Amino acid sequence: MSESRPLSASTASGARPVEASERVVLLDALRGFALWGVFVSNSLMWLSGRAFMSPEAVSALSVPLLEQVVGAVYQLFVTQKFVSIFSFLFGLGFSIQLARAEARGDSAVPLYSRRLLVLFGIGLAHALLLWTGDILHTYAMVGFLLMAFRARANRTVLFWALGLVTVMPFLVPAVIRYTPVLLHGAEAAAEAAKASRAKDLALKADTLVALSSESFWTAQAGNARFFLENMGGGFRRVLWMSLILGRFLLGLLAGRLLLLQDVARHRALLRRILAWGLGVGLVLNGSGLVLYRLRKAGVLEWDPQGPWMMLLNSLQEPGYIAMGAAYVAAFALLFQRERWRRWLGLLTPVGRMALTNYLTQSAVSIWIYDGWGLGFIGKLPPSRIVVICGLVFAAQVVFSHLWLSRFRFGPAEWLWRSLTYGKAQPMRRPAGDRDAPGVAAS
């Protein structure tokens, strides 16, 4: 996930890791910003145990007004927005790596394939040994699909990107819902869906019991079992991978157009993205939030498994993308102002060590929430979870600055690069290199 400036053929000889002086600082800072939002999302929904709890138990923790406000703010401004940015940056990084390879006259496929294979192994270990919600192994699998678009025209990339993020959210749920009806009849399909939901709830309940255990091994065995049970995922996995690919492709296109590498030239376009993204995102995600609250309050009544709910859920994905695009545009524009750059630039080392920080968030969180650690799983309201996220992330900001003042890579990044290039990369920063980490010009 590292980005760099394209190098000329005369200054590059052979594939090598990106040097700090070659990095686009805006992208590192933006990745750090995205990592914060991803951490909040992961904590509120999964690491804290809410995804495994019954609806009644979740509602009981959200009764106070403060918790309802925090929940509404999360749904409208956080959920799926930051993971969209993270995926977008993955595709943009691929675009920059392609440009570097072309400048050298090399093919990016062998090196990038090795990077993806190593990332898949890291992600699989993360999912099985730490936390079931790993995204890295999925990114690696979808990354191979992304390579198929490396030589496609911009128009083709845009067509596929928009199709994946707008059509697939409608198509896949419709296939899941109506194919069993056509094949087996409405009554049999309803019974099968009911049985599937019951099985899913039972698995989640069993996982919550395991994670609440005071035994580390019991908790991690339950985590691994949940991951393996859901690894296939069927059509829902197809939908999730399609949406990720769509976000990757939007990043690939942005990288080709130098949208974030040359912000000054694209300032007018970024302002339009900000305005339209906020407008579309607030309309789609805001209307969904209002209708959901009205249904929960009993003002509106419809079957949560019915076609209206399916339509409402399908409209959310374009809203996530639009809002995420607005965040990216706002961040890039603010980063051009000296005062804002100083503050937002504090996130740069976090973004440079995104893999290390992502894995560390899982390790620290399972200690905080699981029964063998502090045992807060299923017990904390949203507001306290957000506070915990803020404290952990603040510590990561400090740690990232200290680490990169001495070393070239984060520990996980060093492992990733070393395995990719087949040899241990130099870890310590060169003697006399006293520049603050990640201060190269954007």
One Martini backbone bead per residue (centre of mass of N, CA, C, O) as a GRO file, in nm:
protein
  442
    1MET     BB    1   0.050   0.066   0.010
    2SER     BB    2   0.262   0.219  -0.136
    3GLU     BB    3   0.371   0.542  -0.238
    4SER     BB    4   0.488   0.720  -0.535
    5ARG     BB    5   0.685   0.868  -0.744
    6PRO     BB    6   0.758   0.884  -1.051
    7LEU     BB    7   1.021   0.745  -1.233
    8SER     BB    8   1.279   0.765  -1.415
    9ALA     BB    9   1.483   0.571  -1.601
   10SER     BB   10   1.750   0.718  -1.501
   11THR     BB   11   1.668   0.672  -1.169
   12ALA     BB   12   1.601   0.367  -1.234
   13SER     BB   13   1.706   0.028  -1.109
   14GLY     BB   14   1.495  -0.159  -1.043
   15ALA     BB   15   1.337  -0.307  -0.800
   16ARG     BB   16   1.210  -0.118  -0.511
   17PRO     BB   17   1.166   0.041  -0.249
   18VAL     BB   18   1.027   0.311  -0.110
   19GLU     BB   19   1.125   0.618  -0.053
   20ALA     BB   20   1.061   0.887   0.143
   21SER     BB   21   1.124   1.109  -0.087
   22GLU     BB   22   0.891   0.967  -0.290
   23ARG     BB   23   0.655   1.040  -0.135
   24VAL     BB   24   0.309   1.107  -0.090
   25VAL     BB   25   0.200   1.267   0.180
   26LEU     BB   26  -0.104   1.289   0.145
   27LEU     BB   27  -0.154   0.978   0.131
   28ASP     BB   28  -0.052   0.909   0.412
   29ALA     BB   29  -0.246   1.093   0.571
   30LEU     BB   30  -0.508   0.974   0.452
   31ARG     BB   31  -0.456   0.687   0.557
   32GLY     BB   32  -0.460   0.763   0.853
   33PHE     BB   33  -0.750   0.869   0.852
   34ALA     BB   34  -0.882   0.603   0.756
   35LEU     BB   35  -0.783   0.425   0.992
   36TRP     BB   36  -0.951   0.556   1.208
   37GLY     BB   37  -1.234   0.487   1.089
   38VAL     BB   38  -1.193   0.181   1.076
   39PHE     BB   39  -1.154   0.141   1.379
   40VAL     BB   40  -1.429   0.239   1.468
   41SER     BB   41  -1.593   0.036   1.306
   42ASN     BB   42  -1.471  -0.226   1.414
   43SER     BB   43  -1.537  -0.169   1.713
   44LEU     BB   44  -1.846  -0.121   1.711
   45MET     BB   45  -1.922  -0.399   1.546
   46TRP     BB   46  -1.688  -0.627   1.644
   47LEU     BB   47  -1.471  -0.608   1.874
   48SER     BB   48  -1.709  -0.547   2.095
   49GLY     BB   49  -1.959  -0.763   1.993
   50ARG     BB   50  -2.222  -0.651   1.846
   51ALA     BB   51  -2.246  -0.856   1.600
   52PHE     BB   52  -2.312  -1.106   1.821
   53MET     BB   53  -2.561  -0.979   1.920
   54SER     BB   54  -2.858  -0.915   2.012
   55PRO     BB   55  -3.085  -0.673   1.948
   56GLU     BB   56  -3.161  -0.632   2.247
   57ALA     BB   57  -2.872  -0.587   2.358
   58VAL     BB   58  -2.802  -0.345   2.181
   59SER     BB   59  -3.038  -0.158   2.267
   60ALA     BB   60  -2.964  -0.143   2.574
   61LEU     BB   61  -2.692   0.032   2.506
   62SER     BB   62  -2.886   0.272   2.338
   63VAL     BB   63  -3.085   0.445   2.519
   64PRO     BB   64  -2.939   0.682   2.558
   65LEU     BB   65  -2.903   0.976   2.398
   66LEU     BB   66  -2.601   0.969   2.346
   67GLU     BB   67  -2.603   0.691   2.201
   68GLN     BB   68  -2.792   0.774   1.971
   69VAL     BB   69  -2.612   0.994   1.857
   70VAL     BB   70  -2.362   0.824   1.804
   71GLY     BB   71  -2.505   0.622   1.617
   72ALA     BB   72  -2.596   0.829   1.402
   73VAL     BB   73  -2.317   0.943   1.331
   74TYR     BB   74  -2.197   0.680   1.244
   75GLN     BB   75  -2.397   0.605   1.016
   76LEU     BB   76  -2.356   0.876   0.848
   77PHE     BB   77  -2.012   0.935   0.876
   78VAL     BB   78  -1.864   0.630   0.889
   79THR     BB   79  -1.993   0.401   0.766
   80GLN     BB   80  -1.795   0.286   0.490
   81LYS     BB   81  -1.619   0.540   0.426
   82PHE     BB   82  -1.322   0.454   0.514
   83VAL     BB   83  -1.302   0.191   0.353
   84SER     BB   84  -1.328   0.336   0.085
   85ILE     BB   85  -1.066   0.496   0.107
   86PHE     BB   86  -0.875   0.260   0.145
   87SER     BB   87  -0.942   0.126  -0.128
   88PHE     BB   88  -0.875   0.365  -0.307
   89LEU     BB   89  -0.568   0.373  -0.224
   90PHE     BB   90  -0.496   0.099  -0.336
   91GLY     BB   91  -0.550   0.171  -0.635
   92LEU     BB   92  -0.360   0.417  -0.645
   93GLY     BB   93  -0.102   0.264  -0.577
   94PHE     BB   94  -0.108   0.085  -0.829
   95SER     BB   95  -0.078   0.315  -1.032
   96ILE     BB   96   0.202   0.411  -0.932
   97GLN     BB   97   0.350   0.142  -0.972
   98LEU     BB   98   0.306   0.132  -1.276
   99ALA     BB   99   0.459   0.394  -1.341
  100ARG     BB  100   0.733   0.300  -1.233
  101ALA     BB  101   0.763   0.054  -1.419
  102GLU     BB  102   0.745   0.209  -1.689
  103ALA     BB  103   0.994   0.392  -1.634
  104ARG     BB  104   1.182   0.123  -1.633
  105GLY     BB  105   1.059  -0.099  -1.839
  106ASP     BB  106   0.864  -0.272  -1.668
  107SER     BB  107   0.686  -0.519  -1.506
  108ALA     BB  108   0.440  -0.526  -1.242
  109VAL     BB  109   0.336  -0.819  -1.202
  110PRO     BB  110   0.543  -0.984  -1.037
  111LEU     BB  111   0.569  -0.797  -0.790
  112TYR     BB  112   0.264  -0.764  -0.726
  113SER     BB  113   0.207  -1.063  -0.683
  114ARG     BB  114   0.390  -1.096  -0.439
  115ARG     BB  115   0.253  -0.887  -0.263
  116LEU     BB  116  -0.024  -1.033  -0.256
  117LEU     BB  117   0.067  -1.302  -0.137
  118VAL     BB  118   0.176  -1.186   0.126
  119LEU     BB  119  -0.085  -1.042   0.211
  120PHE     BB  120  -0.254  -1.297   0.230
  121GLY     BB  121  -0.090  -1.430   0.457
  122ILE     BB  122  -0.125  -1.207   0.665
  123GLY     BB  123  -0.436  -1.207   0.666
  124LEU     BB  124  -0.481  -1.501   0.747
  125ALA     BB  125  -0.332  -1.483   1.016
  126HIS     BB  126  -0.506  -1.259   1.134
  127ALA     BB  127  -0.782  -1.409   1.124
  128LEU     BB  128  -0.694  -1.673   1.291
  129LEU     BB  129  -0.515  -1.531   1.540
  130LEU     BB  130  -0.702  -1.266   1.594
  131TRP     BB  131  -0.920  -1.149   1.353
  132THR     BB  132  -1.203  -1.213   1.157
  133GLY     BB  133  -1.215  -0.906   1.005
  134ASP     BB  134  -1.029  -0.929   0.784
  135ILE     BB  135  -0.911  -0.751   0.470
  136LEU     BB  136  -0.641  -0.841   0.332
  137HIS     BB  137  -0.716  -1.106   0.180
  138THR     BB  138  -0.924  -0.963  -0.001
  139TYR     BB  139  -0.740  -0.759  -0.131
  140ALA     BB  140  -0.558  -0.967  -0.264
  141MET     BB  141  -0.769  -1.104  -0.444
  142VAL     BB  142  -0.867  -0.839  -0.587
  143GLY     BB  143  -0.588  -0.752  -0.695
  144PHE     BB  144  -0.587  -0.954  -0.933
  145LEU     BB  145  -0.824  -0.817  -1.078
  146LEU     BB  146  -0.696  -0.536  -1.110
  147MET     BB  147  -0.471  -0.621  -1.317
  148ALA     BB  148  -0.674  -0.649  -1.563
  149PHE     BB  149  -0.680  -0.304  -1.578
  150ARG     BB  150  -0.393  -0.183  -1.652
  151ALA     BB  151  -0.467  -0.147  -1.990
  152ARG     BB  152  -0.713   0.011  -1.963
  153ALA     BB  153  -0.922   0.238  -2.027
  154ASN     BB  154  -1.068   0.488  -1.861
  155ARG     BB  155  -1.358   0.431  -1.954
  156THR     BB  156  -1.360   0.135  -1.865
  157VAL     BB  157  -1.296   0.177  -1.568
  158LEU     BB  158  -1.541   0.357  -1.508
  159PHE     BB  159  -1.764   0.162  -1.592
  160TRP     BB  160  -1.693  -0.062  -1.385
  161ALA     BB  161  -1.700   0.101  -1.128
  162LEU     BB  162  -1.996   0.201  -1.143
  163GLY     BB  163  -2.125  -0.076  -1.175
  164LEU     BB  164  -2.026  -0.208  -0.907
  165VAL     BB  165  -2.146   0.036  -0.707
  166THR     BB  166  -2.458   0.027  -0.836
  167VAL     BB  167  -2.556  -0.260  -0.944
  168MET     BB  168  -2.470  -0.486  -0.740
  169PRO     BB  169  -2.650  -0.394  -0.488
  170PHE     BB  170  -2.908  -0.500  -0.655
  171LEU     BB  171  -2.845  -0.776  -0.787
  172VAL     BB  172  -2.753  -0.970  -0.560
  173PRO     BB  173  -2.998  -0.950  -0.365
  174ALA     BB  174  -3.199  -1.047  -0.582
  175VAL     BB  175  -3.074  -1.325  -0.623
  176ILE     BB  176  -3.095  -1.420  -0.328
  177ARG     BB  177  -3.411  -1.384  -0.306
  178TYR     BB  178  -3.540  -1.502  -0.602
  179THR     BB  179  -3.413  -1.774  -0.684
  180PRO     BB  180  -3.550  -1.967  -0.473
  181VAL     BB  181  -3.836  -1.901  -0.566
  182LEU     BB  182  -3.807  -2.008  -0.861
  183LEU     BB  183  -3.702  -2.301  -0.777
  184HIS     BB  184  -3.903  -2.364  -0.490
  185GLY     BB  185  -4.061  -2.140  -0.385
  186ALA     BB  186  -4.180  -1.932  -0.144
  187GLU     BB  187  -4.203  -2.121   0.103
  188ALA     BB  188  -3.926  -2.265   0.083
  189ALA     BB  189  -3.756  -2.006   0.082
  190ALA     BB  190  -3.847  -1.900   0.360
  191GLU     BB  191  -3.743  -2.143   0.522
  192ALA     BB  192  -3.448  -2.125   0.435
  193ALA     BB  193  -3.398  -1.837   0.539
  194LYS     BB  194  -3.469  -1.896   0.833
  195ALA     BB  195  -3.251  -2.112   0.877
  196SER     BB  196  -3.009  -1.931   0.806
  197ARG     BB  197  -3.055  -1.720   1.030
  198ALA     BB  198  -3.039  -1.918   1.267
  199LYS     BB  199  -2.750  -2.013   1.211
  200ASP     BB  200  -2.617  -1.737   1.233
  201LEU     BB  201  -2.705  -1.670   1.525
  202ALA     BB  202  -2.572  -1.919   1.654
  203LEU     BB  203  -2.282  -1.856   1.573
  204LYS     BB  204  -2.266  -1.581   1.716
  205ALA     BB  205  -2.331  -1.682   1.999
  206ASP     BB  206  -2.090  -1.878   2.021
  207THR     BB  207  -1.871  -1.664   1.974
  208LEU     BB  208  -1.936  -1.487   2.218
  209VAL     BB  209  -1.872  -1.704   2.426
  210ALA     BB  210  -1.578  -1.746   2.343
  211LEU     BB  211  -1.483  -1.443   2.376
  212SER     BB  212  -1.575  -1.446   2.693
  213SER     BB  213  -1.357  -1.614   2.769
  214GLU     BB  214  -1.076  -1.676   2.985
  215SER     BB  215  -0.969  -1.822   2.736
  216PHE     BB  216  -0.761  -1.773   2.481
  217TRP     BB  217  -0.808  -2.034   2.313
  218THR     BB  218  -1.115  -2.022   2.299
  219ALA     BB  219  -1.138  -1.748   2.162
  220GLN     BB  220  -0.960  -1.812   1.906
  221ALA     BB  221  -1.125  -2.055   1.813
  222GLY     BB  222  -1.387  -1.897   1.768
  223ASN     BB  223  -1.272  -1.700   1.563
  224ALA     BB  224  -1.180  -1.913   1.351
  225ARG     BB  225  -1.454  -2.049   1.309
  226PHE     BB  226  -1.602  -1.801   1.200
  227PHE     BB  227  -1.421  -1.756   0.956
  228LEU     BB  228  -1.452  -2.038   0.819
  229GLU     BB  229  -1.768  -2.028   0.795
  230ASN     BB  230  -1.739  -1.734   0.616
  231MET     BB  231  -1.535  -1.755   0.374
  232GLY     BB  232  -1.719  -1.795   0.141
  233GLY     BB  233  -2.034  -1.643   0.130
  234GLY     BB  234  -2.107  -1.639  -0.158
  235PHE     BB  235  -2.282  -1.380  -0.281
  236ARG     BB  236  -2.177  -1.186  -0.060
  237ARG     BB  237  -1.883  -1.208  -0.144
  238VAL     BB  238  -1.924  -1.103  -0.428
  239LEU     BB  239  -2.023  -0.826  -0.345
  240TRP     BB  240  -1.781  -0.734  -0.174
  241MET     BB  241  -1.567  -0.769  -0.403
  242SER     BB  242  -1.702  -0.576  -0.602
  243LEU     BB  243  -1.685  -0.320  -0.428
  244ILE     BB  244  -1.380  -0.320  -0.399
  245LEU     BB  245  -1.313  -0.306  -0.699
  246GLY     BB  246  -1.453  -0.039  -0.750
  247ARG     BB  247  -1.267   0.123  -0.560
  248PHE     BB  248  -1.004   0.054  -0.695
  249LEU     BB  249  -1.076   0.181  -0.974
  250LEU     BB  250  -1.105   0.468  -0.874
  251GLY     BB  251  -0.807   0.484  -0.785
  252LEU     BB  252  -0.678   0.421  -1.056
  253LEU     BB  253  -0.795   0.669  -1.202
  254ALA     BB  254  -0.684   0.888  -1.011
  255GLY     BB  255  -0.387   0.819  -1.060
  256ARG     BB  256  -0.380   0.876  -1.365
  257LEU     BB  257  -0.490   1.186  -1.315
  258LEU     BB  258  -0.348   1.312  -1.059
  259LEU     BB  259  -0.547   1.409  -0.831
  260LEU     BB  260  -0.335   1.387  -0.563
  261GLN     BB  261  -0.052   1.472  -0.692
  262ASP     BB  262  -0.222   1.739  -0.830
  263VAL     BB  263  -0.415   1.952  -0.673
  264ALA     BB  264  -0.395   2.232  -0.806
  265ARG     BB  265  -0.509   2.135  -1.091
  266HIS     BB  266  -0.783   1.996  -0.926
  267ARG     BB  267  -0.949   2.193  -0.750
  268ALA     BB  268  -1.225   2.218  -0.895
  269LEU     BB  269  -1.295   1.916  -0.895
  270LEU     BB  270  -1.279   1.873  -0.586
  271ARG     BB  271  -1.510   2.068  -0.522
  272ARG     BB  272  -1.727   1.906  -0.672
  273ILE     BB  273  -1.694   1.645  -0.516
  274LEU     BB  274  -1.766   1.761  -0.243
  275ALA     BB  275  -2.053   1.859  -0.306
  276TRP     BB  276  -2.175   1.601  -0.437
  277GLY     BB  277  -2.097   1.394  -0.223
  278LEU     BB  278  -2.253   1.517   0.012
  279GLY     BB  279  -2.530   1.526  -0.117
  280VAL     BB  280  -2.565   1.227  -0.193
  281GLY     BB  281  -2.489   1.101   0.080
  282LEU     BB  282  -2.704   1.241   0.258
  283VAL     BB  283  -2.950   1.142   0.106
  284LEU     BB  284  -2.905   0.833   0.112
  285ASN     BB  285  -2.808   0.789   0.412
  286GLY     BB  286  -3.017   0.973   0.554
  287SER     BB  287  -3.278   0.835   0.459
  288GLY     BB  288  -3.208   0.559   0.574
  289LEU     BB  289  -3.191   0.647   0.871
  290VAL     BB  290  -3.478   0.760   0.901
  291LEU     BB  291  -3.638   0.506   0.818
  292TYR     BB  292  -3.518   0.322   1.034
  293ARG     BB  293  -3.616   0.487   1.279
  294LEU     BB  294  -3.919   0.473   1.210
  295ARG     BB  295  -3.940   0.166   1.221
  296LYS     BB  296  -3.834   0.132   1.513
  297ALA     BB  297  -4.073   0.332   1.627
  298GLY     BB  298  -4.347   0.242   1.448
  299VAL     BB  299  -4.430   0.437   1.210
  300LEU     BB  300  -4.311   0.219   1.030
  301GLU     BB  301  -4.408  -0.071   0.817
  302TRP     BB  302  -4.185  -0.348   0.742
  303ASP     BB  303  -4.020  -0.595   0.606
  304PRO     BB  304  -3.686  -0.663   0.666
  305GLN     BB  305  -3.704  -0.887   0.409
  306GLY     BB  306  -3.803  -0.702   0.206
  307PRO     BB  307  -3.793  -0.506  -0.081
  308TRP     BB  308  -3.761  -0.227   0.057
  309MET     BB  309  -3.509  -0.297   0.223
  310MET     BB  310  -3.337  -0.382  -0.017
  311LEU     BB  311  -3.343  -0.106  -0.156
  312LEU     BB  312  -3.228   0.061   0.075
  313ASN     BB  313  -2.957  -0.092   0.100
  314SER     BB  314  -2.863  -0.045  -0.201
  315LEU     BB  315  -2.843   0.279  -0.169
  316GLN     BB  316  -2.597   0.302   0.026
  317GLU     BB  317  -2.337   0.257  -0.140
  318PRO     BB  318  -2.331   0.518  -0.310
  319GLY     BB  319  -2.321   0.691  -0.052
  320TYR     BB  320  -2.049   0.598   0.052
  321ILE     BB  321  -1.881   0.686  -0.193
  322ALA     BB  322  -1.958   0.984  -0.194
  323MET     BB  323  -1.862   1.052   0.093
  324GLY     BB  324  -1.571   0.955   0.060
  325ALA     BB  325  -1.502   1.154  -0.170
  326ALA     BB  326  -1.548   1.407   0.000
  327TYR     BB  327  -1.326   1.354   0.206
  328VAL     BB  328  -1.091   1.350   0.011
  329ALA     BB  329  -1.129   1.635  -0.100
  330ALA     BB  330  -1.113   1.788   0.168
  331PHE     BB  331  -0.834   1.691   0.253
  332ALA     BB  332  -0.674   1.793   0.005
  333LEU     BB  333  -0.748   2.094   0.033
  334LEU     BB  334  -0.649   2.138   0.326
  335PHE     BB  335  -0.346   2.042   0.271
  336GLN     BB  336  -0.274   2.322   0.117
  337ARG     BB  337  -0.276   2.438   0.397
  338GLU     BB  338  -0.051   2.508   0.628
  339ARG     BB  339  -0.208   2.467   0.892
  340TRP     BB  340  -0.343   2.198   0.812
  341ARG     BB  341  -0.088   2.041   0.740
  342ARG     BB  342   0.032   2.025   1.025
  343TRP     BB  343  -0.203   1.858   1.143
  344LEU     BB  344  -0.249   1.633   0.928
  345GLY     BB  345   0.059   1.544   0.926
  346LEU     BB  346   0.045   1.365   1.187
  347LEU     BB  347  -0.068   1.110   1.005
  348THR     BB  348   0.165   1.011   0.825
  349PRO     BB  349   0.304   0.780   0.992
  350VAL     BB  350   0.050   0.611   1.013
  351GLY     BB  351   0.027   0.559   0.703
  352ARG     BB  352   0.313   0.429   0.671
  353MET     BB  353   0.199   0.219   0.919
  354ALA     BB  354  -0.076   0.074   0.852
  355LEU     BB  355  -0.027  -0.227   0.896
  356THR     BB  356   0.076  -0.219   1.183
  357ASN     BB  357  -0.169  -0.063   1.304
  358TYR     BB  358  -0.390  -0.260   1.223
  359LEU     BB  359  -0.279  -0.505   1.383
  360THR     BB  360  -0.261  -0.362   1.658
  361GLN     BB  361  -0.561  -0.305   1.696
  362SER     BB  362  -0.640  -0.601   1.727
  363ALA     BB  363  -0.459  -0.681   1.965
  364VAL     BB  364  -0.563  -0.467   2.167
  365SER     BB  365  -0.872  -0.526   2.144
  366ILE     BB  366  -0.883  -0.821   2.245
  367TRP     BB  367  -0.778  -0.739   2.524
  368ILE     BB  368  -1.009  -0.546   2.599
  369TYR     BB  369  -1.269  -0.744   2.526
  370ASP     BB  370  -1.191  -1.009   2.599
  371GLY     BB  371  -1.210  -1.233   2.861
  372TRP     BB  372  -0.887  -1.265   2.903
  373GLY     BB  373  -0.890  -0.974   2.955
  374LEU     BB  374  -1.096  -0.714   3.036
  375GLY     BB  375  -1.401  -0.796   2.940
  376PHE     BB  376  -1.591  -0.580   2.738
  377ILE     BB  377  -1.765  -0.762   2.587
  378GLY     BB  378  -2.089  -0.645   2.543
  379LYS     BB  379  -2.074  -0.371   2.761
  380LEU     BB  380  -2.040  -0.123   2.570
  381PRO     BB  381  -2.106   0.172   2.466
  382PRO     BB  382  -2.039   0.370   2.203
  383SER     BB  383  -1.893   0.608   2.346
  384ARG     BB  384  -1.666   0.435   2.483
  385ILE     BB  385  -1.550   0.315   2.228
  386VAL     BB  386  -1.458   0.584   2.104
  387VAL     BB  387  -1.263   0.659   2.329
  388ILE     BB  388  -1.078   0.418   2.300
  389CYS     BB  389  -0.997   0.476   2.010
  390GLY     BB  390  -0.865   0.750   2.065
  391LEU     BB  391  -0.643   0.648   2.257
  392VAL     BB  392  -0.510   0.439   2.075
  393PHE     BB  393  -0.454   0.626   1.833
  394ALA     BB  394  -0.279   0.831   1.979
  395ALA     BB  395  -0.057   0.625   2.045
  396GLN     BB  396   0.006   0.562   1.745
  397VAL     BB  397   0.107   0.837   1.665
  398VAL     BB  398   0.347   0.846   1.854
  399PHE     BB  399   0.481   0.579   1.772
  400SER     BB  400   0.522   0.643   1.471
  401HIS     BB  401   0.713   0.880   1.509
  402LEU     BB  402   0.931   0.730   1.670
  403TRP     BB  403   0.994   0.500   1.476
  404LEU     BB  404   1.050   0.683   1.208
  405SER     BB  405   1.306   0.824   1.342
  406ARG     BB  406   1.475   0.528   1.304
  407PHE     BB  407   1.294   0.399   1.075
  408ARG     BB  408   1.178   0.312   0.753
  409PHE     BB  409   0.981   0.097   0.881
  410GLY     BB  410   0.754  -0.093   0.972
  411PRO     BB  411   0.741  -0.409   1.078
  412ALA     BB  412   0.527  -0.513   0.869
  413GLU     BB  413   0.651  -0.370   0.623
  414TRP     BB  414   0.920  -0.513   0.634
  415LEU     BB  415   0.810  -0.797   0.592
  416TRP     BB  416   0.667  -0.748   0.326
  417ARG     BB  417   0.918  -0.655   0.165
  418SER     BB  418   1.110  -0.890   0.219
  419LEU     BB  419   0.927  -1.112   0.092
  420THR     BB  420   0.895  -0.980  -0.185
  421TYR     BB  421   1.226  -0.950  -0.242
  422GLY     BB  422   1.383  -1.196  -0.085
  423LYS     BB  423   1.498  -0.982   0.135
  424ALA     BB  424   1.640  -0.805   0.367
  425GLN     BB  425   1.570  -0.495   0.472
  426PRO     BB  426   1.665  -0.201   0.556
  427MET     BB  427   1.575  -0.045   0.864
  428ARG     BB  428   1.753   0.174   0.920
  429ARG     BB  429   1.834   0.482   0.913
  430PRO     BB  430   2.039   0.679   0.786
  431ALA     BB  431   2.302   0.846   0.854
  432GLY     BB  432   2.191   1.185   0.892
  433ASP     BB  433   1.879   1.127   0.891
  434ARG     BB  434   1.669   1.400   1.030
  435ASP     BB  435   1.412   1.393   0.911
  436ALA     BB  436   1.101   1.400   0.920
  437PRO     BB  437   0.861   1.189   0.885
  438GLY     BB  438   0.702   1.257   0.594
  439VAL     BB  439   0.810   1.563   0.449
  440ALA     BB  440   0.756   1.549   0.176
  441ALA     BB  441   0.642   1.670  -0.093
  442SER     BB  442   0.318   1.667  -0.251
   0.00000   0.00000   0.00000
